[in-house]
Amino acid sequence: MTEPQTQLKPQEPWIGARGRIGVIIPSTNTAVEFDCQQFMPEGVTWHFARFWVEQPDLSSDNMFLAFIEAIRDTIPLAMRDIMTAEVDYIMMGMSAETFWGGLEGNEEFTGRLREVIGPDIGLTSGANAIDAALKKFEVKSIAALTPYQPVGDEQVVRFFGESGYEVKKVIGLKCDTATSISHTPQSQVLDVVLNELDGADVDAIVQVGTNLSTVRLFPTLENMLQKPVIPINVATIWHAFRARGINDTFNGKGWLFERH
């Protein structure tokens, strides 16, 4: 007599059972992976895809614009590739393009990504994540630190202004390449925040540029200044977690993860 065959039922992957987050980063970036590794809840996995940066020179406004133009063709390819890993959420680990063109430009950028990943999978971008974080703290005025040239700083001012914030000051570090952003001394960041950005009229300080890691420095600054001091990488991680239903908190990683 023939033995009945057991029908195997499809099962959800046990790796990343609470969330498999695909992260899209520039090929020049080393900070995003480091920062993500500071947040490792049980059952959540990070999956990184790099898009090629053919033109990493950021030494002038014109070169910065050439950088933005070059990555527009390679970002969708990285998104195409990461989708083959069956990730259930996408986090953008790059920021300049998400601010470009203000709110309208951000929507157009998101639309281009949706053409690759479809309408259903969750998506976090840097500009939207910081906006959501600032709204949690109900701030009205901000100051911002960037690694950009003035042409990039103008886009940051435009996005936050159109989002309803009074931008008191933006300091761009004018890093000369996309790779060298990660080499910025923490002492320089500390000096700029304390001596140039902070003020009684500033409700919160934000840092954009995902290759500049401030995950270890900014929680201390929050306690010193008694106001939100938010790195873009922490904001995107927080936004992706919360959107995915991952509500873990982390002590010592900043007010955003401690309070919201």
C-alpha positions in Angstrom: 0.0 0.0 0.0 1.3 3.4 -0.9 2.0 5.7 2.0 0.1 9.0 1.9 2.4 11.9 1.1 2.6 14.8 3.5 1.8 18.2 2.0 4.3 20.8 3.2 2.8 24.2 3.8 4.6 27.4 3.0 6.1 29.1 6.0 7.3 32.5 6.7 11.1 32.7 6.9 12.4 32.4 10.5 15.3 34.8 9.7 14.0 38.3 10.4 10.6 37.1 11.6 9.8 40.5 13.0 11.2 42.5 10.1 13.6 42.1 7.2 14.6 45.6 6.4 16.4 46.4 3.1 18.7 49.4 3.3 19.8 51.3 0.1 23.1 53.0 0.6 25.7 54.7 -1.7 28.7 52.5 -2.5 30.9 55.1 -0.7 29.0 54.9 2.6 30.4 53.3 5.7 28.3 55.0 8.4 24.8 53.7 7.7 25.8 50.0 8.4 27.7 51.0 11.5 24.7 53.0 12.8 22.2 50.2 12.0 24.3 47.7 13.9 23.7 49.8 17.1 20.1 48.9 16.8 19.6 45.1 16.7 16.3 44.0 18.2 15.6 40.3 18.4 14.0 39.0 15.3 14.9 42.0 13.1 17.5 41.8 10.3 19.2 44.4 8.1 19.9 43.7 4.5 22.1 46.2 2.6 22.3 47.0 -1.1 24.8 49.5 -2.5 24.2 51.7 -5.5 27.3 52.7 -7.5 28.7 56.2 -7.0 30.7 56.8 -10.1 31.2 60.5 -9.3 32.1 60.9 -5.5 33.7 64.4 -5.9 31.7 66.9 -3.8 34.3 69.7 -3.7 32.1 72.4 -5.4 28.5 73.1 -6.1 28.9 71.9 -9.7 30.5 68.6 -8.6 27.7 68.2 -6.0 25.1 68.6 -8.7 27.0 66.0 -10.9 26.9 63.6 -8.0 23.2 64.0 -7.6 22.6 63.5 -11.3 24.8 60.4 -11.5 23.1 58.5 -8.6 19.6 59.0 -10.1 20.3 56.1 -12.5 22.0 53.7 -10.1 19.6 54.0 -7.1 16.8 52.0 -8.8 19.2 49.2 -9.7 20.1 48.7 -6.0 16.4 48.7 -5.1 15.7 46.1 -7.9 18.5 43.9 -6.5 17.4 44.1 -2.8 13.8 43.1 -3.6 15.1 39.6 -4.6 15.9 39.0 -0.9 12.2 39.2 -0.1 12.6 42.1 2.3 9.4 43.4 3.8 10.5 47.0 4.3 12.8 49.4 2.5 14.8 52.1 4.2 16.8 54.7 2.2 20.3 55.1 3.7 21.1 58.2 1.7 19.7 61.7 2.2 20.6 64.4 -0.3 18.2 63.3 -3.0 15.4 63.0 -0.5 15.6 66.8 0.2 16.1 67.8 -3.4 13.3 70.0 -4.8 11.6 70.4 -1.5 8.3 68.6 -0.8 7.5 68.3 -4.5 10.9 66.9 -5.3 10.6 64.4 -2.4 7.3 63.2 -3.7 8.7 62.7 -7.2 11.7 60.8 -5.8 9.4 58.5 -3.8 7.3 58.0 -7.0 10.4 56.9 -8.9 11.2 54.3 -6.1 7.6 53.1 -6.1 8.0 52.2 -9.8 10.6 49.6 -8.7 9.2 48.3 -5.5 5.5 48.7 -6.1 2.8 50.3 -3.9 2.5 47.9 -1.1 5.9 47.6 0.6 6.7 50.2 3.3 9.3 52.9 2.5 11.3 55.3 4.7 13.3 58.2 3.3 15.6 60.5 5.2 13.7 63.7 4.8 10.4 62.2 5.7 11.8 60.4 8.7 13.3 63.5 10.2 10.1 65.4 9.6 8.1 62.7 11.4 10.6 62.8 14.3 10.4 66.6 14.6 6.6 66.4 14.7 6.8 64.0 17.6 8.7 66.6 19.6 6.3 69.4 18.3 9.2 71.7 17.5 8.8 74.9 15.5 12.3 76.0 14.9 15.4 74.0 13.9 19.1 74.3 13.1 20.8 71.8 10.8 24.3 70.3 10.3 25.1 68.9 6.9 28.3 67.6 5.1 27.1 69.4 1.9 28.2 72.3 -0.3 25.9 75.4 -0.3 23.8 74.0 -3.2 22.9 71.0 -1.0 22.2 73.2 2.1 19.7 75.2 0.0 17.7 72.1 -0.6 17.7 71.2 3.1 16.4 74.7 3.9 13.7 74.4 1.3 12.4 71.1 2.4 12.2 72.0 6.1 10.8 75.4 5.3 8.0 73.9 3.1 7.4 71.4 5.9 6.5 74.2 8.3 9.7 74.7 10.3 11.5 77.9 10.8 15.1 77.1 9.8 17.3 79.3 12.0 20.7 78.2 10.7 22.3 75.6 8.5 26.0 74.8 8.7 27.5 72.8 5.8 30.9 71.2 6.4 31.7 71.2 2.6 33.2 67.7 2.7 35.3 67.2 -0.5 34.1 63.6 -1.4 31.2 61.3 -0.6 33.7 59.0 1.1 35.4 61.6 3.2 32.2 62.6 5.0 32.7 59.6 7.3 36.2 60.9 8.2 34.8 64.1 9.8 36.2 64.4 13.4 33.7 64.2 16.2 35.4 67.2 17.7 34.5 69.2 14.7 30.8 68.2 14.9 30.8 69.0 18.6 32.3 72.5 18.0 29.8 73.3 15.3 26.7 72.2 17.2 27.7 73.9 20.5 29.2 77.1 19.1 27.4 77.7 15.8 24.1 75.9 15.7 22.6 76.0 19.2 20.7 79.0 20.4 17.8 79.9 22.7 15.6 80.3 19.6 16.3 76.8 18.3 13.9 74.1 19.4 15.8 71.1 17.9 19.0 70.4 16.0 19.2 67.9 13.2 22.0 66.3 11.2 21.6 65.1 7.6 24.1 63.3 5.4 24.0 59.6 6.1 27.7 59.0 5.9 28.3 61.2 8.9 27.7 59.1 12.0 26.7 61.0 15.2 24.9 58.1 16.9 27.3 58.1 19.8 27.7 61.8 20.2 24.2 63.3 19.8 22.6 61.6 22.9 25.1 63.3 25.1 24.4 66.6 23.4 20.7 66.2 24.0 21.3 65.8 27.7 23.6 68.8 27.7 21.4 71.1 25.7 18.0 69.7 26.9 16.5 69.7 23.4 16.2 67.1 20.6 19.4 66.6 18.7 18.5 64.1 15.9 20.9 62.3 13.5 19.3 61.3 10.2 20.4 57.7 10.5 18.7 57.4 13.9 15.6 59.0 12.5 15.4 56.6 9.6 15.9 53.6 11.8 13.3 54.8 14.2 10.8 55.5 11.4 11.4 52.1 9.7 11.0 50.3 13.0 7.8 52.1 14.1 6.2 51.8 10.6 7.0 48.0 10.7 5.4 47.7 14.1 8.7 47.3 16.0 8.2 49.3 19.1 11.4 48.5 21.0 13.0 51.3 23.0 16.8 51.8 23.5 18.3 53.6 26.4 21.3 55.8 25.8 20.6 56.1 22.0 18.8 59.4 22.1 15.4 60.8 23.1 13.7 59.7 19.9 14.1 56.0 20.8 13.6 56.6 24.5 10.4 58.6 24.3 8.6 57.7 21.1 
